[in-house]
Amino acid sequence: MPDLAQATRYSGGFLERLGLLLGSESDSEDEKWRKRWLLIFCLIMNLAAWIWPTIYWAMGLHFPYPIPVAYLIFSLLTLIIYWKTENFALFRSFQFGLFMFVPFIIQWLMGNFINSSGIVLLALLAPMGVMVFQGVRESIPWFVAYLALTAVSGLFDFYLAEGMVTGIPMKTISVFFVLNFFMLSIIVYLMILFFVQKKEIFQAELNEKNLLIESERQKSEQLLLKILPEHIASRLKSGEKTIADGYEDVTVMFADLVDFTWLAERMSPRHVVRLLDNVFLEFDKLTDEWGLEKIKTIGDAYMVAGGLSKERVDYAEAVANMALGMREVVMRHPTLNDQKLQIHIGIATGPAVAGVIKTEKRLLYDLWGPTVNLASRITSGAVAGTIQVDETTYRRLNGRFSFEQPHAIEFKGKGRVTIYQLSGK
């Protein structure tokens, strides 16, 4: 006996190939499902259109054979029209129309409910199919039409039937035949109606929750990208638990507004925050422009690094260009210019360690190491309005940027360090 899983895979593949006859790979999963099952129903009905007349013929009974032949021809024509126009809604309506009217036409030609063995019950597939494939509201007119055609068939039987069957008049049999059809059809329809409505409500709620989850996910990703570099955020989202990287060569820059504390004491807190927000927003634009990584802000200080990602190799030059741009931003800013405030910047190049520190409430991406300390000390010792770099950075930039004569500064723990002042391109 074949394995059940293998049989399931085979049937699933068969249904998938059937769905491709009516659909395309660009369809959603729901559209593929609807097209696949409608095609299956059409194949079943076409098969029945051959089997029923064959059984009647084998038993020597009368059957209106031109009707199933015409049904097969019209069904094939609707399929051809669909392949030409790709109008699935038109194909669906044609097929449901055939499901609805052909059983009633066969019954009327055969005489009554009994002679046709209640074939009109197959017409119930039309409103049920519309409910499943289109929706509850669209199925209501179809179900009303089905009940109306059933009632008309009952009237034909009532006024045309004659004789007795087991002591019960044929007219009475016709009445109860119609009542039974009505009762069965209504119960089946209402059961499916309840199921489909519940499914639609559940699907709507699920879609709403999915949209909410997606919206929250996008917000969290945007927030993550605001506090972490993009390549670090991607590693966290991929499931990496601990992020700690050692870099042999990075360029670190600190920028600090000189005498900003003095200015902040003379302004309201709202104006202080608004001023820093405005200035740092311009700095952020420069960070994006030069493809660098903003590490953090500390009060009125701004920290940037280059070389943390593989997107560019000229990160030292990019940091220098950003430093010149930051100095230009401060010089053009009306409030800072009116108060004669300036910026001093320190840049150093060398090894560093980078990583993410996790606490219960936040994530922090930071840099550590001698290069970071050197850049911070160079900034503290820089004159207002100047950009100072260490010797390693100077060797990277010399020839593309202008520098003043070097000078030595004594740093605690490092001794005398040669510093170069960057003046421009």
Residue, then its C-alpha position, 0 to 999 in steps of 0.5 A: m500500500p502506498d505511503l499516506a504522506q506520498a499520496t498526499r504529496y501526489s494529490g497536492g501536486f496534482l491540484e497544484r498543476l490543475g490550479l496553474l491551468l486557470g491561474s498564474e504564479s503572480d496570483s495570491e494563495d487565496e486566488k490560486w485556491r479558488k481557481r483550483w477548486l472551481l476547476i475541480f468542481c467543473l471537471i466533476m460536473n462535466l464528468a457527471a454530465w457523461i455518467w448520468p445519461t450513460i446510466y439511464w441509457a444502460m437501464g433503457l430509460h428516457f433521458p434528454y441526451p442533447i442537454p448534457v452535450a450542450y452543457l459540455i459544449f458551453s462549459l468548454l467554450t467558457l474555459i476557452i473564453y477565459w484562456k483568451t481574456e483571463n477574465f476569471a469573474l466572467f468564467r466563474s459566473f458562466q459556470f455557476g449559471l450552468f450549475m443552476f439552470v441545467p438541472f432544472i431544464i433536465q427535470w422539466l424535460m423528463g417530467n417531474f421530480i420523481n422521473s428525474s430522481g430529484i436532479v434539481l438538487l444539484a442546482l444547489l451547488a450554484p449558490m453554495g459555490v458562489m458563497v465559497f468563491q465570492g462571498v456571502r452577500e453575492s450568494i443570496p440572489w443565487f439562492v433566492a433564484y434556486l428556491a424560485l426555480t424549485a417552486v416553479s418545478g413544484l407547481f408544474d408537478f402539482y398541476l400536471a401529476e396524475g395517479m396514485v403511488t402506494g395510496i398517496p396522490m402524486k400531487t401530495i408527493s410533489v408538494f412534499f418533494v418540494l418541501n423536502f427540497f426546500m428544507l434540505s436546501i435551506i439547512v445546508y445553505l444556512m450551515i455553510l453560510f454560518f461557516v463562511q461568515k465565521k471564516e470571513i470574520f476570522q480572516a478579517e480579524l487575522n488580517e487586521k492583526n497581521l497589519l497591526i503586527e507588521s506596522e509595529r514591526q516596521k516601527s520597531e525596525q525604524l527605531l532600531l535603525k535610529i539607535l544602531p547602525e544598519h548592519i548591526a541591526s540586521r545581525l540582531k534581527s537575524g538572531e545573533k545574541t552577542i555582537a562584539d567585533g575587533y577592528e584593526d583600523v577605523t577612523v573615529m571623530f568627536a565633535d564638541l560645541v565650545d562654550f555651549t554650557w554657557l549658552a544653555e544656562r541663558m536659554s530655556p530647556r525647550h530652546v536648548v533641546r530644540l537648538l541641539d535637535n536642529v544642529f544634530l539633524e544637520f549632522d545626521k544628514l552629513t553622516d548619511e551623505w558620507g556613508l558613516e556610522k553615528i555612534k552616539t551623542i553625549g550632551d553637545a558632543y557628537m561621535v562618528a566612526g568610519g570603517l565599521s562596515k565594508e561599504r567603503v574603504d576611503y572612510a578616513e577621507a569621508v570623516a574628514n569631509m564630514a568634519l569640514g561640513m560640520r564646521e560649515v553647519v555651525m558657522r551658518h547656524p544663525t543662533l550659534n553664529d549670533q552667540k559666536l559659538q564654534i565647534h572643535i573636532g578631533i579625529a584619530t585612526g587605528p584599532a578599536v573594539a565595537g559591540v552592543i551592550k544590552t540592558e533590560k530597557r535599552l540597547l547601546y552600540d559603542l566603541w572602545g580602545p586607544t583610538v577612541n580615547l585619542a580622538s576624545r583627547i584631541t578634541s578636548g585639546a583642539v582650539a575652537g573652530t579647528i579640526q585636529v587629526d592624529e599622525t595616522t589620519y594625516r598620512r591617509l589624507n595628506g595630498r588631498f587635504s590641506f594641513e597646518q604645521p604639526h605640533a606636539i601635545e602631551f597626553k597623560g598616559k601616552g606621552r607626546v603626540t604629534i597633531y595636525q590641524l586640517s584646514g580644508k581640501 
